[in-house]
Amino acid sequence: MDKQMAEVKIKINGREYRDMIPSDMMLIDYLRKYRLLTGTKKACGAGECGSCTVLLNGKPIYSCITLAIQASGKTVETIEGLSDGDELHPIQEAYLDAGAVQCGYCTPGFIMSTKALLSKVSHPDEKCIKEALAGNICRCTGYHQIIDAVKLASEKMDQEADINER
């Protein structure tokens, strides 16, 4: 039986894309295979670990359990969309500065969940951070450095906003 194809039109990291894809293709596979955006990691394939987290219209979602056609007509932001060339986003800098990156496999998902949180709550307390990151699993860090990274990212983003206001 032939695979049914579907057209998707998705804005990813500020660029519009239009492709014919298998209608049952998951968003993670579309991002990695069609757009070559391999920063989003494919781990559990069941929406359990958060490594594949991307932002869909600003909200964190698991791209491994989201059909690509569900993102059609919407905006997707991946880890590749955060940095500006060689210049890291303050959240990425904070994760490095706080030692929250060890093996790095879960890091893109945590960073995208952090971005979603800080876009809603600029100064989250520890309870809020833990709730926002509850869908992401790390097997290396013990989470303390990740929580510290979110707090540091909040400070860095404040500093950047102050500089931009001047």
LUMLOLO-795125 format. One record per atom (N, C-alpha, C, O): y, z, x. Coordinates in steps of 0.001 Angstrom, whole numbers, plus 500000, padded with zeros to 6 digits. Atoms other than C-alpha are relative to their C-alpha. Layout:
<pts>
YZX...
</pts>
This chain:
<pts>
498815500000500837500000500000500000501252500000500884501340500775501836498761500083499237503448499056501335500870501221499750500928501756498644499046498900500135505951501804502022501204499541499211501718498442499418498787500303500743508811501889499585501200500289500888501266501335501534498809499854499165512132501411501337501194500373499119501233500080497924498780499598500701515502502832500384501180499821500951501048499961502167498791500107499192519028502240501569500699501350500027500869501998498994499206498783499864520923505220502929501338499636500621501432498768501490498666500116499418524606505416503670500434501438500262500695502205499336499724498621499609525385508577505599501117500025501039501152499197501949498975499783498984528424509766507509499482501113500905499310502252500471500546499049499040527113511484510640500995500184501135501375499229501812499064499676498912529457513237513055501222499077499991501715498662501040498779500787500153532375511218511683499820498493499953500795497767499756500252501447500031530708507768511783499113499647498822498162500361498505500787500481501147529358505823508815498805499187500478498919498364501386501209500766499708525807504489508960499374499537498698499429500226497679500721500558501146523867502290506567498701499417500536498716498575501434501306500448499529520146501706507027499020499894498847499154500571497827501155500051500889517029500690505167498903500822500672498508500546501805500992499085499428514459503429505701498878500242498998499050499989497805501041499604500950511157504551504217500546501092499070501198502031499528499421499066500969512018506452501035499517501438500181500151502375499696500515498650499784509895509414502133500347500572501378499783501585501790499623499542498657511544509797505561500851501260499916501801501334499137499229498767499925512814513266506357501276499763500810501321498894501681498709500145499325516397513659507545499855500184501513500472499443502278500183499792498560515279515009510937499486498738500680499946498379501764500563501218499410513249511858511569501024498871500011501075498083500956498935501000500033516149509651510502500990500244501147501359499321501873499038499668498950518519511481512843499441499695501386500137499124502226500598500140498676516135511405515787499561498565500304499755498083501420500565501332499744514541507955515363500985498858499756501017497894500521499072501087500323517252505827513742501353500174500697501947499186501128498681499738499429520411507473515126499925500537501423500956500717502071500239499498498644518883508770518400500760501290500302501194501521501430499355498695499865520437512188517820498894501047500164498441501656499194501161499163499728517758514259519487500339501464500265499450502257500575499613498599499841519748517488519792499436500868498899499131502040499125500619499286501111518422518514516399498502500036500282497866498992500426501388499844499566514982519900517192499030500024498823499318500566497756501074500011500993511788519312515259498940500984500478498296500762501504500934498961499565509615522415515431498920500234498951497818499700499076501042499597500950507787523838512404499668498932498966498529498841498509500221501028501019508219520937509982499836500548498598499443499817497688500209499369501308508140523387507088501188500838499532501062501589498565498824499234500422511656524877506866499873501485500258500427502296499515500242498588499704510563528140508465500777500532501199501060501728501270499460499488498737512232528297511885501493499740500213502125500458500987498574500286499871515724526760511572500400499143501184501584498843501342499654500823498835515525524676514757500633498677499612501398498098500383499510501305500466516332521572512714501274500098499162501668499122498524498817499795500844519432523035511028501128499041500353501514498912501515498802500826499907522275520583510459500896500405498836500474501145497947499096499722501118525301520783508187500054498784499095500322497674499552499919501044501014525182518731504995501160500375499094501099501358498356498758499671500699528643518636503458500444501433500317500921502162499446499538498702499520529380521746505523499036501154499819499306502259500290500958498921500248526341523750504424498768499826500884498272498711501044501188500120499160523423524558506725498755499698499168498503500336498146501257500370500669520161522915505678498942499728501069499257499446502225501116500342499118516743522391507215499751498506499851499360498043498779500165501453500081516551518698508042498537499583499996498225498429499703501429500347499999512755518860508361499399499994498595498314499450498387500501499987501379512349519465504615500977499339499029500855499487497814499017500722500802515273517357503389499763498509500178499778498011501304500154501446499906514669513716502587501314499376500450502387499819500042498794500685499524517107511399504335500796499433498822502026499442498845499278500570501142517927509767500984500796501059499247501736500721498527499215498934500614519148513177499768501364500151500672502292500706500082498735499929499277521898512913502383500859498755499791501991498692500270499261501234500223522961509450501241501278500296499214501253501004498207498705499778500631526638509420500298500643501313500409501683501694499870499502498691499575527168512733502080500343499973501485500162498967502171499611499835498607528397514002505427499019500933500693498711502015500195500909499194499192526023515306508083500676500279501336501271499390501945499515499656498663527082517172511197498839500573500787498147501482500328501057499534499105524661517671514067500629500661501220501849500648501387499523499358498776524933519543517346500800499028500861501748499433501535499271500989499201526090516312518989501436499810499519502292499363500282498665500172500557529126516288516695500972501111500354502161501007500052499109498877499692530508519582517991500844499782501244502049500031501231499256500155498753531479518752521544500897498768499930500682497854499134499089501132499901534281516400522420499821499426501403500509499816502347500345500517498678532819514377525257499351501102500826498339501676500422500513498938499134532240516832528097500548501374499620500106502390500158499383498738500394534355519501526409499196500644498879499084500096497783500813499297500984532180522022524596500859500618498903502024500952499117499381499283501109533064523500521224500001501491500368499112501928501098499979498565499688534044527210521429498687500723499638498313501688500305501275499366500355530774528117519687498970499718501094498224500616501487500935500339498927528763526275522342500326500799501264499424501312501926499577499203498844530796527972525093499570501450499847499081502064500796500336498601500253530216531366523489498503500252500177498110501274500739501449499836499824526449530874523374499631500021501475498779500806501889500258500002498558526453530041527085500522501282500643499814501923501420499376498814499395528831532879528011499253501286499661499192502199500485500696498785500437526823535463526039498533500029500431497828501000500156501397500055499573523502534393527562499038499829498838497896500285498895500808500182501210522197533379524132499116498762500058498406498451499101500804501210499834520556530226525486498946500293501060499269500493502231501064499836499014517190530706527117499203498715500066499553497832500850500721501278499947514622527996526455500839498903499346500701497730499693499070500935500613517255526332524248499488499255498783500255498542498135500554500785501096514922524946521609500618500374498652500889499497497832499429499555501276516332527037518755501523499914499970502134499974498903498544499897499868519917526913520028500793499055499099501751499506498472499204500865500881521163523819518147500040500490498551501082500426497900500039499484501368520037525310514832500860501245499838501591501379498857499171498792500044521638528676515594501474499637500057502280500204499319498595500386499860524880526991516656500521499375498700501643499662498284499552500611501251525051524917513474500120501045498891501045500973498083499892498909500982524370528014511329501232500846500292501907501304499370498803499251499612527093529819513296501257499259499566502204499871499071498825500790500417529535526983512630500230500128498501501364500291498053499867499854501450528824527181508911500547501379499646501414501501498781499523498636500265529349530951508953501471500136500331502252500607499504498620499804499569532595530871510931500990499113499256502194499371499282499090500801500833534007528152508698500322500726498694501313500408498036499764499214501225533740530628505794500575501377500303501452501858499585499604498633499644534217534012507522500410499993501465499564499879502351499539500138498618536390533989510623499669501208500873499576501080502094500318498785499236535563537580511649498846500741499333499052501800498742501133499363500668532066538412510404499550501275500719499611501368501945500580498809499387530585541850510951498525499711500306498010498647499960501374500230499552527071542275512350499050499731498833498153498894498938500858500218501176525459542489508909500148498573499470499160497918499139499709501364500465527118539235507840499383498967500944498830497961500499500572500921499008526027537536511071498489499930499831497909498845499811501459499962500154522428538655510629499554499266498740498544498561498753500340500698501247522387537386507042500148498489500168499296497724499715499744501438499828523863534014508027498972499336500913498665498155500752500949500556499040521359533549510850498548500322499651497641499998500418501352499571500377518332534925508990499003498854499908497802499079500060500896501148500109516897531424508548499657499353501328498978498326501360500255500546498668516758530818512302499156500988500801499408502193500794500895499164499201514028532112514583500161499656501474500229498487501855499984500154498550514265532671518337498840500807500566498650501970500210501127499304499392511222533564520376500338500543501385499494501183502014499681499634498613513088534233523633501013501125500150500825501997500998498851499153499666516313536219523326499977501409499453500628502283500027499916498685500611515667539207521101501207500146499089501431501228498546498896500100500951518753538208519056501287500713500404502351500343499908498763499278499649521232540637520678501035499050500586502212499099500227499068500933499381522747537881522795500535498992498974501675498539499082499561500961501023522912535572519774501081500625499131502083499980498822498978499303500797524819538142517715501285500126500816502379499898500301498827499928499118527138538706520691500697498642500093501926498573500116499434501346499909527619534927520929500824499657498762501882499040498877499245500284501234528729534691517288501321500758500019502359500203499658498756499214499909531266537488517811500960499380501005502159499268500749499173500631498965532513535835520996500551498663499510501703498330499785499537501279500560532719532460519229501167500213499052502119499432499045498909499672500922534905534051516566501293500231500784502355499736500408498825499732499157537270535306519283500522498716500641501728498469500647499609501252499345537285531959521113500684499050499012501652498372499355499398500884501003538056530089517899501381500499499601502271499695499323498675499435500249540953532479517218500970499595501107502099499186500835499157500360498859542317531829520719500380498525499949501523498155500217499736501429500091541974528080520226501008499702498877501883498850499031499074500197501129543775528294516853501413500425500412502389499762500059498685499553499525546615530281518495500640498957500896501834498683500779499481501020499083546983527630521208500460498775499223501508498202499520499663501190500805546998524817518633501224500214499133501898499250498771498819499718500834549712526580516584501289499930500794502363499727500228498798499977499146552100526700519534500620498661500152501632498524500838
</pts>
